[in-house]
Structure formats: structure tokens, C-alpha cells
Amino acid sequence: MILLDGKKTAEQIQGEIAQVVQQRKSSGKKIPHLAAVLVGDNPASKTYVTSKVKTCEKVGFNSSLVQLASDITQSELIDQVIRLNSNPDIDGYIVQLPLPKHISERKIIEAIHPSKDVDGFHPVNVGKMALNLPGFISATPFGILQLIKRYKIPTEGKHCVVIGRSNIVGSPMSILMARNEYPGNCTVTLCHSRSKNLPEITRSADILIAAIGKTDFVTADMVKEGVVVIDVGINRVSSTETKSGYKLKGDVKFDEVSGKCAYITPVPGGVGPMTITALLQNTLLATEQLHD
């Protein structure tokens, strides 16, 4: 069993990005600038955004955090988005999800200009991904592709089973793994809460991508020997072993499943670091498209 070390791989890619930023600086080109919009004080969102800002600084990006009150109106938030769209110094930005219930996430995402949508959620970028046209792939699927590529995992002709059909991970992964390129050229099965005979389907997977948001959902009896497992789940569970009072666990019962795997991602330290790195890659691409 080989551990797919997202932390180590992310650090390698971040080192490569830092070199490109240094070259841009030396030649007088625009330094990438990523902004993050945080509405309210959701602890998980706050932690995630802070981590993004720190990683930006690490690779030499400029970064901004726009912090807004949880009672901001939808029209006020759209005004903020429009300002970011028209700010020439901001190359890419994200609006951290989830948003308060009185705000439509769809309307906010649609207000973001596709050329600055480094989260890859705008319908234009989703459409480009589906048609295999240049655009921004949403950060978690993009990070997973990079991890597969860096470990040179064969994908052509393999059966890839994706559990979970969210617009953020499951659905885009099913499209990306079927594309006529590497990583890709898989036969893909997309499973969800209405799928019947799920263990039977997952046992036929050469590559299993679990993105269902249920702790320890995938057990050893659900996978075959030699499977590649990508665990996208980041679930907070109570723990007396940590200062915070919780620990992160994936959708896969790691101790049970890992013994049957050729490759598996840990949680934490697998897909998570790759997601932030993919966001940086998208921001660098946005800078090049807007200014070079």
C-alpha cells in the first residue's frame, strides 16, 4: 500500500509556483493576487480562509481577506462581488461557502466574473470543464487530478466509481475521469443516495473516489484488493485525544480499508492540501490570462 501524500505533493507544487512568482517578480510582471470573501464567523470557514491566506504568502502571492457581517444583505454582497470583478489588482477571488441561509449561493456564484472565478463554480467554467475547453476546474477535483498525475497512477480503461454527486466534487470528478486524456479515459459510475447495490458497485472499482460526507462510510467489504482510494471526506468527530476536542476523519474507514489498497489518501493530509494548492494554480493561471 502506497500512501498518497497530499501534504508532500502540495509542498512540491507550491515550490514550483513560488519559483514562477519569483521569475515574474524579476521580470517586472504582475504578482498574482488572490482575495477571499468571508461572510459571518463560521469557525471551519474561518480556519480554511486563514490557511489560504497563509499559503498565498508562502508562495509570494498578494492576498486580501474581505470579512463581512453575517447579516449582510444579498444585494450588498453582490455589490462587493461586482467591486472585486472590476478591481484590476485582484486576479482571482473566492466567496467562501456556505453562506448564511438568507443569501442565494447560486446568485452569488453567477455574479462572479468567470475570468476571476478561481474556485471554478461559475456555470461558464463548469460548462468549459464539461466540454474540455480551457477554463478553471474547481479546486478539489483539480487537486485530485494533480495527485493522481504526480503518483503516475494508471487510469486508462479503469473502472472509476465516484460516491457522491455534489456540484463541488462528485459530479465534476465523474466528468473529468471520463475525459479523453490523462488522468482520465476511465469507465465511470457515479453513485449517490438513491443508488442500489452500492457495495456490489464499489467492489468492481479500480479507482474509488469517496465524496459523500459520511464518516467511515466505506468499509473493507466494499472494496477489492489493489484498489486506488481517494477519500475526499473531511468530517469533524468528537475526540478526547486533541486540544480542539475533535479530529478529522474521512469517508473511508482507513484502518480497515488501507490493507486492501494499492494507493490510498489519508485524512487529514490527503486531498485537503491539494485543494488549496489547486486554488493557487488557478490564480496563477488567471494572472497570466489577465496580464500576460
Secondary structure, DSSP 8 states (H G I E B T S, - for coil): -EE--HHHHHHHHHHHHHHHHHHHHHTT----EEEEEEES--HHHHHHHHHHHHHHHHHT-EEEEEEE-TT--HHHHHHHHHHHHH-TT--EEEE-SS--TTS-HHHHHHHS-GGGBTT--SHHHHHHHHTT-SS---HHHHHHHHHHHHTT---TT-EEEEE---TTTHHHHHHHTTSSSSS---EEEEE-TT-SSHHHHHTT-SEEEE-S--TT-B-GGGS-TTEEEEE---EEEE-SSSTTSEEEE-SB-HHHHGGGEEEE--SSSSHHHHHHHHHHHHHHHHHHHHH-
